[in-house]
Amino acid sequence: MDPSVLLHRGPLAIDLNQPGTYLHWSFIDISVANLIVIAVMIVIFGAALLIPFPHAKGGALPPAGPDPGGPGPAGDGPPGQGAAGEAAGAAQLAVRAAEPEAGDERMWTARVRTWAARTLPPKKLVPDRQPAYVASWVYVFGVATLVALGIAIVSGFGLALGGSDWWHTNAVGHFFNSVHLWSVELFMAFMVIHLWGKFWMAAWRGRRALTWITGVVAFMASIVTAFTGYLSQQNFDSQWIATNGKDAFNAVGIGSIWNAMNFGQMFMWHIVLMPLVLVAIVGAHILLVRVRGVSHPLPRRPLRGRRARQAARAADAGPWRGPSRRYDIIKEGTVATVIVGALVLVMAGVLSSPDVPPLTLQTWGRVAPVDFVYTAATELNGTALAANYGPPYNNGTGALQQVGPVSWQKLAGIAQPVNAAQDFVLRPLASLARTTPALAAALRTFDAAPPARQRAWATAYANATAPGAKKVPFNNGDLRLPAAGPVPVMMSYELAMARSGSLDADLLAQRQFYGTDFTKPLLFIADGGYYISQASKMHLTGDQWGVMNETGSYPGQPWLWLYTMWYHVSPFASSASVDVWAVYLTGIATLLLLLVPFIPGLRDIPRAIPVYRLIWRSWYRSPAGSAQAAELAAPRPEEARHRS
């Protein structure tokens, strides 16, 4: 084993860089690592439903008037109701203290301050009471999500200390990267479990639809943030994600302004833009929780009669006036930070993080020279995908996709011009020809020929080096092939440039100021068979459900299962526009998730499958919960008269 790998992993780390294990069922492929993550999440959620919450049956305080504070654990509490009566008085004092002086009432500052004091007084913003029904481990995952997010941000600060690439070469940097990886894994897992819990609680009830929507938007923003993070790794996994993810973005026109192969752009999105967006959305979600609170318990039994259901809806939207409990939010946050932080540190130290080196043109030219020159020849004759891709690179049609009357790909236009023959072959060779007479002569011959002859030469060379072709003495790319004209000499020097590393530098230096846009070298590499074969060995290709996978035996992104699924089910899997279909259908599914509070049938699933009875079972068994159920179930006077 390479000692530098051991250094980067750490002396206690388990080596998860060996090839992973994958299971196949029906049309689904899934790695054992991802299956373990999903199974652990389900077990944790099940345990949260079944394990009794501490002090769930005792310690309740009687109702004594509305209370402006009182969220439950996990940063998920209601606008407290049912605590001591002095709470209302304290809130009124806070509002009066924020009221403007006489004559200042119309000032914007005074209006905003007064509104903020009324909407979020201190007892509501930093509560010390919670309703008695908030007594389940399911409520804990909100605060666990926030803690994991905080650790991810802090570990990102640590990575920033050494720059964008020090974690590839330094043991301390690699440890920070491992902390960052596992904090993100926990953050996504806790967020998904939190979302599960809120769905089965029907947490959008009582004018809390916006709270639900901001939570779902936060989940989607988290996926984008994690995706840009994977693109920023500058290793093989990030290369593969970029070169394959580009097709979906290009197909719907986004790729013209959002280039997954531009490391500089993705890195800035990941460390600046997306964290700000994510923190803002999460902050808005928390404030909405403080303002509106969590939904009240669903009735244990289905309610009968329109009046009973109306009364239940009114109760959901109104303040909680039942018993409450003491709630030390600072203590809970501290305990959660210690537990989640310790878990992240252990996982980072024991499991480390993956880092398969990126594939360069230099490595490709040295390891698979025949595949390299064959690909270069197809770029030269215009038959490679990059040479005939289409917008946003050129006017080709090789990867043009469209669903419906509008082609978003064409509409976006050419934003990152790529001429494969010029950019990948002729221009780099021209720079070398200044000091290489033999190459200069070959280029003059090639340039003087008509385009049809140039393509015929390049095609003859490509046919001679194609997989399965009859073997010709390779001679470092300078084939004895008269039908190829000057192309063998050109390909020989192209291969020499690749092996020396100068071709990598040349493709990066053609346009970019800082050299962080890898569009051209990655498009070139992505056309080669060696690149695909390496990805296939790591189980990263599309037919292997590779979008969800990571290199080695590390867990990947199982939360992307819905997007990946469309590539494997009929009729979309066989469509030439499958990338567009995948984006459209995933977008529709996301929209349905966002709008669950407003869609009959979807919003009624939690009532039809009563998982909520496990969440609130301690409340239902309490005297107050039984009294509430009896009150809701009791017929109203009007209904009693109607029945009589």
C-alpha positions in Angstrom: 0.0 0.0 0.0 1.2 3.5 -0.8 2.3 5.0 2.6 1.0 8.4 1.6 -2.5 6.8 1.5 -2.0 5.5 5.1 -0.8 8.9 6.1 -3.9 10.6 4.7 -6.3 8.1 6.1 -4.8 8.1 9.5 -3.3 5.2 11.5 -6.8 4.1 12.9 -8.8 4.4 9.7 -10.5 1.4 8.1 -9.6 1.1 4.5 -12.8 1.7 2.6 -11.1 2.5 -0.7 -11.2 -1.1 -1.8 -13.9 -1.9 -4.4 -17.4 -1.8 -3.1 -20.0 -4.6 -3.0 -23.2 -4.1 -5.0 -26.6 -5.8 -4.9 -29.0 -6.2 -7.8 -32.8 -6.5 -7.4 -35.1 -6.3 -10.4 -33.9 -3.2 -12.3 -32.2 -1.7 -9.2 -28.5 -1.7 -8.3 -27.5 -0.5 -4.9 -24.2 -0.5 -3.1 -24.0 -2.2 0.3 -22.7 1.0 1.8 -25.7 2.9 0.6 -28.0 0.1 1.7 -26.4 0.3 5.2 -27.1 4.0 5.3 -30.7 3.6 4.3 -31.2 0.7 6.8 -29.6 2.7 9.6 -31.9 5.7 8.9 -35.0 3.4 9.0 -33.8 1.8 12.2 -33.2 5.1 13.8 -36.6 6.4 12.7 -38.3 3.2 14.0 -36.4 3.5 17.3 -37.5 7.1 17.7 -41.1 5.9 17.3 -40.9 3.0 19.7 -38.4 4.0 22.4 -40.2 5.8 25.3 -39.2 9.5 25.7 -37.7 10.4 29.1 -40.2 11.9 31.6 -43.0 11.6 29.0 -45.5 10.7 31.7 -44.5 13.2 34.3 -43.6 16.8 35.0 -46.4 18.4 33.1 -47.4 21.9 34.2 -51.1 22.9 34.2 -52.4 25.4 31.7 -52.6 28.9 33.0 -53.0 31.1 30.0 -51.3 31.6 26.7 -47.5 31.4 26.6 -45.5 32.9 23.7 -42.6 30.5 24.0 -42.3 26.8 24.0 -40.9 24.9 21.0 -40.2 21.3 21.3 -36.9 19.6 20.9 -35.2 19.7 17.6 -35.8 23.4 17.2 -39.3 22.4 16.3 -41.5 23.8 18.9 -44.9 25.5 19.0 -45.6 29.0 20.0 -45.9 27.7 23.5 -49.2 27.7 25.0 -50.2 26.5 28.4 -47.4 27.7 30.6 -47.6 30.0 33.6 -49.8 33.1 33.2 -46.9 35.4 33.9 -45.5 34.5 30.4 -48.2 36.5 28.7 -47.3 39.4 31.0 -43.7 39.2 30.1 -44.5 39.2 26.4 -46.6 42.3 26.8 -43.8 44.0 28.6 -41.5 43.1 25.7 -43.9 44.5 23.2 -44.4 47.7 25.2 -40.6 48.2 25.5 -40.3 48.0 21.7 -43.1 50.5 21.0 -41.9 53.8 19.4 -41.9 57.2 21.1 -44.8 59.5 20.3 -44.5 60.8 16.8 -42.2 58.0 15.6 -44.9 55.5 14.8 -44.5 55.9 11.0 -40.8 55.3 11.0 -39.8 52.1 9.1 -37.4 51.2 11.9 -40.1 51.6 14.6 -42.6 49.6 12.6 -40.2 46.7 12.0 -39.1 46.6 15.6 -42.6 46.6 16.9 -43.7 43.9 14.5 -40.7 41.8 15.5 -41.4 42.2 19.2 -45.0 41.2 18.7 -44.3 38.3 16.4 -41.3 36.9 18.2 -41.0 38.0 21.9 -38.1 36.6 23.8 -40.2 33.8 25.4 -41.1 32.6 22.0 -37.7 33.1 20.4 -35.8 31.4 23.2 -38.4 29.4 25.0 -38.3 27.6 28.3 -41.6 25.7 28.0 -43.1 23.3 25.5 -46.5 21.6 25.2 -46.8 18.4 27.0 -47.5 16.4 23.9 -43.9 17.1 22.6 -42.6 13.9 24.2 -41.1 11.8 21.4 -37.6 11.1 20.1 -39.0 12.1 16.6 -38.8 15.7 17.7 -35.0 15.4 18.3 -33.9 15.2 14.7 -34.5 18.9 14.0 -31.8 20.0 16.4 -29.6 17.1 15.3 -29.9 18.4 11.8 -28.9 21.9 12.9 -25.9 20.6 14.8 -24.6 18.5 11.9 -25.0 21.6 9.6 -23.0 23.7 12.1 -20.2 21.1 12.2 -20.2 20.9 8.3 -19.8 24.7 8.2 -17.0 24.8 10.8 -15.1 21.9 9.2 -15.4 23.9 5.9 -13.7 26.7 7.7 -10.9 24.3 8.6 -10.6 23.2 5.0 -10.4 26.9 3.9 -7.4 27.4 6.1 -5.2 25.4 3.8 -6.8 26.1 0.5 -8.9 24.1 -1.9 -6.4 21.3 -2.4 -4.4 20.8 0.8 -6.6 17.9 1.9 -5.3 15.9 -1.0 -1.7 16.0 0.3 -1.8 16.8 4.0 -3.0 14.4 6.8 -4.5 17.3 8.8 -6.3 18.6 5.8 -7.6 15.1 5.0 -8.9 14.7 8.5 -10.8 18.0 8.1 -12.2 16.7 4.8 -13.3 13.5 6.6 -15.1 15.5 9.3 -16.7 17.6 6.6 -17.9 14.4 4.7 -19.4 12.6 7.7 -21.0 15.8 9.1 -22.7 16.2 5.7 -23.8 12.5 5.7 -25.3 12.9 9.1 -26.9 16.3 8.2 -28.6 14.7 5.2 -29.7 11.6 7.1 -31.1 13.6 10.0 -32.9 16.0 7.7 -34.5 13.1 5.8 -35.6 11.5 9.1 -36.9 14.9 10.3 -38.9 15.2 7.1 -40.3 11.7 7.5 -41.5 12.6 11.0 -43.1 15.8 9.9 -44.9 14.1 7.1 -46.4 11.5 9.4 -47.4 14.2 11.8 -49.2 16.1 8.9 -47.2 19.0 10.3 -48.6 21.4 7.7 -52.0 21.6 9.6 -53.1 24.8 11.3 -51.7 27.4 8.8 -48.3 25.8 8.9 -48.0 25.1 5.2 -45.2 27.7 4.7 -43.3 26.0 7.5 -43.5 22.7 5.6 -42.6 24.4 2.3 -39.5 26.1 3.7 -38.4 22.7 5.2 -38.7 21.0 1.8 -36.9 23.9 0.1 -34.1 23.6 2.7 -33.8 19.9 1.8 -33.5 20.7 -2.0 -31.0 23.5 -1.2 -29.0 21.0 0.8 -28.9 18.6 -2.2 -27.6 21.4 -4.4 -25.0 22.4 -1.8 -23.8 18.8 -1.4 -23.7 18.4 -5.2 -21.5 21.4 -5.6 -19.3 20.0 -2.8 -18.8 16.8 -4.7 -18.0 18.8 -7.8 -15.4 20.7 -5.9 -13.3 17.7 -4.7 -11.0 17.7 -7.7 -10.7 13.9 -7.7 -12.0 11.1 -10.0 -15.5 11.1 -8.5 -15.9 14.8 -9.0 -14.7 14.5 -12.6 -17.2 11.7 -13.3 -20.1 13.6 -11.6 -19.3 16.7 -13.6 -18.9 15.1 -17.1 -22.2 13.1 -16.6 -24.2 15.7 -14.7 -23.5 18.2 -17.5 -25.8 16.3 -19.9 -28.9 16.9 -17.8 -28.1 20.5 -17.2 -27.3 21.1 -20.8 -30.5 19.4 -22.0 -32.7 21.9 -20.1 -30.6 24.9 -20.9 -29.1 25.4 -17.4 -25.6 24.3 -18.5 -25.1 27.5 -20.5 -24.8 29.5 -17.3 -24.1 26.7 -14.7 -21.1 24.7 -15.9 -20.5 21.6 -13.7 -17.0 21.2 -15.3 -15.9 24.7 -14.2 -14.3 23.9 -10.9 -13.9 27.6 -10.0 -17.6 28.3 -10.5 -18.7 25.2 -8.6 -16.3 25.9 -5.8 -17.5 29.4 -5.3 -21.1 28.2 -5.3 -20.2 25.7 -2.7 -18.3 27.9 -0.2 -20.1 31.2 -0.7 -23.5 31.2 -2.4 -25.1 27.9 -1.4 -24.2 28.1 2.3 -25.7 31.6 2.5 -28.9 30.4 0.7 -29.1 27.3 2.9 -28.6 29.1 6.2 -31.1 31.8 5.1 -33.8 29.1 4.3 -33.1 27.2 7.4 -33.2 30.4 9.5 -36.6 31.3 7.9 -37.8 27.7 8.7 -36.8 28.0 12.3 -38.5 31.5 12.7 -41.7 30.1 11.1 -41.5 27.3 13.7 -41.2 29.8 16.4 -44.1 31.9 15.1 -46.5 29.1 14.2 -45.1 26.2 16.2 -45.5 22.5 15.5 -48.9 21.1 14.8 -51.0 19.8 17.6 -51.6 16.0 17.9 -54.0 14.5 15.4 -57.2 13.0 16.9 -56.4 9.4 17.9 -59.6 8.2 16.1 -61.1 9.6 12.9 -63.5 12.4 13.7 -67.1 12.0 12.5 -69.2 14.9 11.4 -68.3 18.1 9.6 -68.6 20.2 12.8 -66.1 18.0 14.6 -63.6 18.3 11.8 -64.1 22.1 11.7 -63.5 22.2 15.4 -60.3 20.2 15.0 -59.0 22.5 12.3 -59.7 25.5 14.4 -57.9 23.9 17.3 -54.9 23.2 15.1 -54.6 26.8 14.0 -55.2 28.3 17.5 -52.9 28.6 20.5 -52.2 25.5 22.6 -54.0 25.8 25.9 -53.2 22.5 27.4 -50.5 21.5 29.8 -46.9 22.3 29.1 -43.4 21.1 30.3 -40.2 22.8 31.2 -37.8 22.9 28.3 -34.1 23.9 28.5 -33.3 24.6 24.9 -29.7 25.7 25.6 -29.0 22.4 27.5 -30.6 20.4 24.7 -28.5 22.1 22.0 -25.4 21.6 24.0 -26.0 17.9 24.6 -26.8 17.4 20.9 -23.6 19.2 19.9 -21.5 16.9 22.1 -23.2 13.7 20.9 -23.3 14.5 17.2 -19.8 16.1 17.3 -18.4 13.0 19.0 -20.1 10.7 16.4 -18.6 12.8 13.5 -15.1 12.7 15.0 -15.2 9.0 15.5 -16.5 8.3 12.0 -13.9 10.7 10.5 -11.1 9.1 12.4 -12.1 5.5 11.8 -13.7 5.6 8.3 -11.7 8.6 6.9 -12.9 9.8 3.4 -12.3 8.7 -0.2 -9.9 10.4 -2.6 -9.2 8.5 -5.8 -6.8 10.8 -7.8 -8.3 12.5 -10.9 -7.7 11.2 -14.4 -5.4 13.5 -16.3 -4.5 13.5 -20.0 -1.0 12.7 -18.9 -2.1 9.5 -17.0 -4.4 8.6 -19.9 -1.6 9.0 -22.5 0.8 6.8 -20.4 -1.6 4.1 -19.4 -3.8 3.7 -22.5 -1.9 5.4 -25.4 -3.9 3.6 -28.2 -7.2 4.7 -26.7 -5.8 8.2 -26.4 -4.7 8.6 -30.0 -7.9 6.9 -31.3 -10.0 9.5 -29.3 -7.8 12.4 -30.6 -8.4 11.2 -34.2 -12.2 11.1 -33.7 -12.0 14.6 -32.3 -10.1 15.6 -35.4 -12.6 14.0 -37.9 -15.6 15.3 -36.0 -17.1 11.9 -35.0 -16.4 12.2 -31.2 -19.3 13.3 -29.0 -17.5 16.5 -27.9 -16.9 17.4 -31.6 -20.6 17.1 -32.4 -22.2 17.7 -29.0 -24.5 20.7 -29.7 -25.3 23.7 -27.4 -23.8 25.0 -25.2 -20.5 24.0 -26.9 -21.2 24.0 -30.7 -23.8 23.6 -33.4 -23.8 19.8 -33.5 -26.6 17.5 -32.8 -24.9 14.6 -31.1 -26.4 15.2 -27.6 -29.3 17.4 -28.6 -32.4 16.5 -26.4 -35.9 17.9 -26.5 -39.3 17.1 -24.9 -42.2 19.2 -26.0 -42.2 22.1 -28.5 -39.3 24.0 -27.0 -35.7 22.9 -27.1 -34.2 24.6 -24.0 -30.8 23.4 -25.2 -31.0 25.3 -28.5 -32.6 28.3 -26.8 -29.7 28.6 -24.4 -27.3 28.9 -27.3 -23.5 28.4 -27.4 -22.1 29.8 -24.2 -18.9 27.8 -23.9 -17.6 27.5 -27.5 -15.7 24.3 -28.1 -14.2 23.3 -31.5 -12.8 19.8 -30.6 -10.4 19.5 -33.6 -8.9 23.0 -33.0 -9.0 23.0 -29.2 -7.9 19.4 -28.4 -5.5 18.7 -31.3 -4.5 21.5 -33.8 -4.0 24.4 -31.5 -1.9 22.5 -28.9 0.2 21.0 -31.7 0.7 24.5 -33.3 2.3 25.7 -30.1 4.7 22.8 -30.1 5.4 23.1 -33.9 7.2 26.4 -33.3 10.2 24.4 -32.1 9.6 21.1 -33.9 10.2 21.2 -37.7 8.8 17.7 -38.4 5.5 18.5 -36.7 5.4 21.9 -38.4 5.7 20.2 -41.8 2.9 17.7 -40.9 0.6 20.5 -39.8 1.3 22.5 -43.0 0.4 19.5 -45.1 -2.8 18.9 -43.1 -3.8 22.6 -43.2 -3.3 22.8 -47.0 -5.6 19.9 -47.6 -9.4 20.4 -48.2 -11.7 19.5 -45.3 -12.8 16.3 -46.9 -9.3 15.0 -47.2 -8.5 16.1 -43.7 -11.5 14.0 -42.4 -10.4 11.0 -44.6 -6.9 11.1 -43.1 -8.2 11.3 -39.5 -10.8 8.6 -40.2 -8.2 6.2 -41.6 -6.1 6.7 -38.5 -9.1 6.3 -36.2 -10.1 3.0 -38.0 -6.6 1.7 -37.5 -6.5 2.4 -33.8 -10.2 1.6 -33.0 -11.0 -1.2 -30.5 -10.9 -4.5 -32.3 -9.0 -3.1 -35.3 -6.2 -5.1 -37.0 -3.0 -4.4 -35.2 -0.6 -1.9 -36.8 2.9 -1.3 -35.3 2.1 1.5 -32.9 5.5 3.3 -32.8 4.2 5.7 -30.1 1.3 6.8 -32.3 3.3 7.3 -35.5 1.6 4.5 -37.5 2.9 3.3 -40.8 -0.3 4.2 -42.5 0.0 6.1 -45.8 -3.8 6.4 -46.0 -3.7 8.7 -42.9 -1.3 11.2 -44.5 0.3 13.5 -41.9 -2.0 12.4 -39.1 0.3 9.7 -37.7 3.0 12.3 -37.1 0.5 14.7 -35.6 -0.9 12.0 -33.3 2.6 10.9 -32.2 3.4 14.5 -31.0 -0.1 14.8 -29.5 0.7 11.7 -27.5 4.1 13.0 -26.5 2.5 16.2 -25.2 -0.1 14.3 -23.2 2.6 12.1 -21.6 4.7 15.1 -20.7 1.8 16.8 -19.0 2.0 19.8 -21.3 -1.4 19.0 -23.0 -3.2 19.3 -19.6 -1.7 22.7 -19.1 -2.3 23.8 -22.6 -6.1 23.0 -22.5 -6.4 24.8 -19.2 -4.4 27.8 -20.4 -6.2 28.5 -23.7 -8.8 30.8 -22.2 -9.0 30.9 -18.4 -7.3 33.5 -16.2 -7.0 31.3 -13.1 -7.1 28.0 -15.0 -10.0 26.6 -13.0 -12.3 25.7 -15.9 -11.8 22.1 -16.8 -14.4 22.0 -19.5 -12.1 21.3 -22.4 -9.8 18.6 -20.8 -12.8 16.9 -19.3 -14.8 16.8 -22.6 -11.7 15.3 -24.2 -11.2 12.7 -21.5 -14.9 11.9 -21.4 -14.8 10.8 -25.0 -12.2 8.1 -24.2 -12.9 4.5 -23.5 -10.3 4.3 -20.7 -12.3 6.9 -18.7 -15.5 4.9 -18.9 -13.8 1.6 -18.1 -12.3 3.1 -14.9 -15.7 4.5 -13.9 -17.3 1.1 -14.6 -14.8 -0.6 -12.3 -15.8 1.8 -9.5 -19.5 1.2 -10.3 -20.2 4.8 -11.2 -21.8 4.5 -14.6 -25.4 5.3 -15.3 -26.5 1.7 -15.9 -25.0 0.9 -12.5 -27.1 3.6 -10.7 -23.8 5.4 -10.3 -25.4 8.8 -9.5 -25.9 7.4 -6.0 -22.5 5.8 -5.6 -19.1 6.9 -4.2 -15.7 5.4 -5.0 -14.6 2.5 -2.9 -16.9 1.2 -0.2 -18.0 4.7 1.0 -21.7 5.6 1.0 -22.7 8.0 -1.7 -25.9 10.0 -2.2 -28.9 7.6 -1.7 -31.2 10.6 -1.5 -30.8 11.0 -5.3 -32.7 7.7 -5.9 -35.7 9.4 -7.4 -33.7 11.3 -10.0 -31.7 8.1 -10.9 -34.7 5.9 -11.1 -36.0 7.5 -14.4 -32.9 6.3 -16.2 -33.9 2.7 -15.5 -37.7 2.5 -16.0 -39.7 2.4 -19.3 -40.4 4.2 -21.4 -37.9 6.9 -20.3 -34.8 4.6 -20.1 -34.9 4.0 -23.9 -35.7 7.7 -24.8 -33.0 9.7 -26.5 -34.1 12.6 -24.3 -33.9 10.7 -21.0 -32.0 13.6 -19.4 -34.8 16.0 -20.0 -37.4 13.5 -18.8 -35.4 12.8 -15.6 -35.2 16.6 -14.8 -38.9 17.1 -15.6 -40.2 14.2 -13.7 -38.0 14.8 -10.7 -39.2 18.4 -10.8 -42.8 17.4 -10.8 -42.3 15.0 -7.9 -40.5 17.8 -6.0 -43.4 20.2 -6.7 -45.9 17.6 -5.4 -43.8 17.3 -2.2 -43.8 21.0 -1.8 -47.5 21.3 -2.3 -48.6 18.3 -0.1 -50.5 20.6 2.2 -52.8 21.7 -0.6 -53.4 18.4 -2.5 -56.3 16.2 -1.3 -55.3 12.6 -1.0 -51.6 13.3 -0.5 -52.2 15.4 2.6 -54.6 12.7 3.9 -52.0 9.8 3.8 -50.8 10.4 7.5 -54.4 10.0 8.6 -54.9 6.8 6.6 -51.6 5.3 7.8 -51.6 6.3 11.5 -47.9 6.4 12.2 -48.7 9.5 14.3 -50.2 7.2 17.0 -46.7 6.0 17.8 -45.3 9.6 17.9 -48.0 10.9 20.3 -48.8 7.7 22.2 -47.8 9.1 25.6 -50.1 12.1 25.0 -53.0 9.9 24.1 -52.6 7.9 27.2 -52.4 11.0 29.5 -55.5 12.3 31.2 -55.2 15.6 29.3 -54.9 13.7 26.0 -57.9 11.5 26.8 -59.9 14.6 27.7 -59.0 16.3 24.5 -60.1 13.3 22.5 -63.4 13.1 24.3 -64.0 16.8 23.7 -63.4 16.5 20.0 -65.4 13.3 19.6 -68.4 14.6 21.6 -71.3 15.7 19.3 -72.0 19.4 19.2 -75.4 20.6 20.4 -76.5 21.2 16.8 -75.6 17.6 15.8 -77.3 16.2 18.9 -80.5 18.0 18.0 -80.2 16.8 14.4 -79.8 13.2 15.6 -82.7 13.4 18.0 
